[in-house]
Amino acid sequence: SIFFCTLLVPGTMMACRLLARQGSKALLARCATARAVRSFSSPSSEPIGFVGLGNMGSPMAHNLLAKGHRLVVCDLVQSSVAELVQAGAEAAGSPAQVARQASTIITMLPAGEHVQEVYAGKDGVLSAVRKGSLLVDSSTIDPKLATDMSKQASSCGATYIDAPVSGGTAAAKKGILTFMVGGEEEAFEKARDLLACMGRNVVHCGSSGNGQATKLCNNMMLAIEMIGTAEAMHVAIRLGLDPKVFTSIVNTATGRCWSSEVYNPCPGVMDSVPSSNNYEGGFGSALMAKDLTLVQKSVQDTGSYTPLGSLSHKIYKDICDKGFGKKDFSFVFKYLEKGN
């Protein structure tokens, strides 16, 4: 009966009225949720706000446009704004201006300090946010900061959810990201179809901050995995193995992982990945180092023991210290090449 109600909502309110007369309050509530979700699954007259048009934000915004959504966008880099405007978006001069035009806003920013500035700074989103607005932050930040931002948004009558992503720039372009969402169940349901315009997997991880916690633990695993893949590739090559042959074997054996199969760090093994483009684009080593710094903070807060996570943090910090922070995080292959 719940499924029946949801199917009827897009076409008519009659079923919901009938359920109300029958005293089915729980099903009526689900109808209300379905109406809210429907507003995002099909384009509406009001634009979606998007702040942060970098390597991840730009393709995510393009996917929303491709799905028929109107956008009002903002970024410090005016060329990024101009590109989206040319594709059909409207430009805003500040996050506050975005908030005046849109009641649903997505942010994709480099670090926690940027999130604080965009939301709580002068001309920030919260200075002009409308009551009832939904704020979706897809940046990767400290879980405690995400919880604090949620409280600040709530005090302004808005709802904030943390929704960091996984999959990298390739998945962002293809619209197949994984969204890890922390926040109220009702807000998650409201945002689900909108996020599905940019991703293949949209998962509710629990309360505020849990999306960030999931993302940070995932990225610690990713860093360890990438370093392990790079080390194994070096040993295999020095033992006389062809890197493509070795990779094809690994990817049908127990060493198979995302770094070997989808994002191989060895140049020439795969096309259309940063390692075959001088490690340009992709997910910067500086961003990985930033995420691992946040992980280590959580490690200390929780009293966890992560020797490999700590070593990964040290390696990516050293890559940045040597001036390669803008190179993709698979650059660790080159870093290991001469035994750093």
Secondary structure as UniProt FT lines:
FT   HELIX           2..8
FT   TURN            9..11
FT   HELIX           14..21
FT   TURN            22..23
FT   HELIX           25..41
FT   STRAND          48..51
FT   TURN            55..56
FT   HELIX           57..66
FT   TURN            67..68
FT   STRAND          71..74
FT   HELIX           78..87
FT   STRAND          90..91
FT   HELIX           95..101
FT   STRAND          104..107
FT   HELIX           112..120
FT   TURN            122..123
FT   HELIX           125..127
FT   TURN            131..132
FT   STRAND          134..137
FT   HELIX           143..155
FT   TURN            156..157
FT   STRAND          159..162
FT   STRAND          165..166
FT   HELIX           168..174
FT   STRAND          177..182
FT   HELIX           185..196
FT   TURN            197..198
FT   STRAND          199..206
FT   TURN            208..209
FT   HELIX           210..238
FT   TURN            239..240
FT   HELIX           243..250
FT   TURN            251..252
FT   TURN            254..255
FT   HELIX           258..261
FT   TURN            267..268
FT   HELIX           274..276
FT   TURN            277..279
FT   HELIX           285..302
FT   HELIX           307..321
FT   TURN            322..323
FT   TURN            325..326
FT   HELIX           329..331
FT   HELIX           332..337
FT   TURN            338..339
//
